[in-house]
Amino acid sequence: MVFSHRMAALAAVVVIPLGIAATSYALTDSPEAPKVPPKVELESGSPSAAPTPTGTSSTPTPTSTPSDEVVSRPPVSDDDDDDDGPGDDG
């Protein structure tokens, strides 16, 4: 009789987590593969964006580059009113 109770407890310890895992696996959605567009178009400023007609020169348009402008830091100010406690002299 004791042997059957031990077997039942062992079976419950093994079967219950496996049942939970199987149910969780069965209820999850499988993600679809990402869809890749069949054709990728570049911006119009690209040198190879459009073929040129015969007899015309192909000069690539220069793209604008960001300038090396230096921006100064904002002034530091202590506007924090969170430190107004009972021991502050403010």
C-alpha positions in Angstrom: 0.0 0.0 0.0 2.9 2.4 0.8 4.5 1.5 -2.4 1.5 2.6 -4.4 1.3 5.9 -2.6 4.9 6.6 -3.4 4.4 5.7 -7.0 1.4 8.0 -7.2 3.4 10.9 -5.6 6.3 10.3 -8.0 3.9 10.2 -10.9 2.3 13.4 -9.8 5.6 15.1 -9.4 6.6 14.1 -13.0 3.3 14.2 -14.8 1.9 17.6 -13.5 4.9 19.7 -14.7 5.0 17.8 -18.0 1.3 18.5 -18.5 1.8 22.2 -17.8 4.7 22.4 -20.2 2.8 20.5 -22.9 -0.3 22.8 -22.5 1.9 25.9 -22.6 3.7 24.7 -25.7 0.4 23.9 -27.4 -1.2 27.3 -26.6 1.7 29.4 -27.8 1.6 31.1 -31.2 4.4 30.4 -33.6 5.7 33.6 -35.1 5.6 34.0 -38.8 8.8 34.4 -40.8 9.5 38.1 -41.6 8.4 39.1 -45.0 11.1 40.7 -47.2 10.0 43.1 -49.9 10.9 41.8 -53.4 12.4 45.1 -54.4 14.4 47.6 -52.3 14.3 51.2 -53.6 17.0 53.7 -52.6 16.6 57.4 -52.1 16.5 59.6 -55.2 19.8 61.2 -54.3 21.7 57.9 -54.8 24.1 57.9 -57.9 22.7 54.6 -59.1 19.0 55.4 -58.5 18.0 55.8 -62.2 19.9 55.0 -65.4 20.7 58.0 -67.6 19.6 58.2 -71.2 22.1 57.7 -73.9 24.2 60.9 -74.7 23.8 62.6 -71.3 26.4 62.9 -68.7 26.0 61.3 -65.3 27.1 63.5 -62.5 26.2 62.4 -59.0 24.7 65.0 -56.9 26.7 65.7 -53.7 24.9 64.8 -50.5 24.8 67.2 -47.7 27.1 66.4 -44.8 26.4 67.4 -41.2 28.5 70.4 -40.2 31.0 70.3 -37.3 29.2 73.0 -35.4 30.1 73.1 -31.7 27.2 73.7 -29.4 27.9 75.1 -25.9 26.6 73.4 -22.8 23.6 74.9 -21.1 24.3 76.8 -17.8 24.2 74.7 -14.6 21.6 75.8 -12.2 20.4 74.4 -8.9 16.6 74.7 -9.2 16.0 71.5 -7.3 13.4 72.1 -4.5 13.4 68.4 -3.4 16.0 69.1 -0.6 13.7 71.3 1.4 13.6 69.3 4.6 13.1 70.2 8.3 16.9 70.8 8.8 17.4 73.1 5.7 18.2 76.8 6.2 16.5 77.9 3.0 
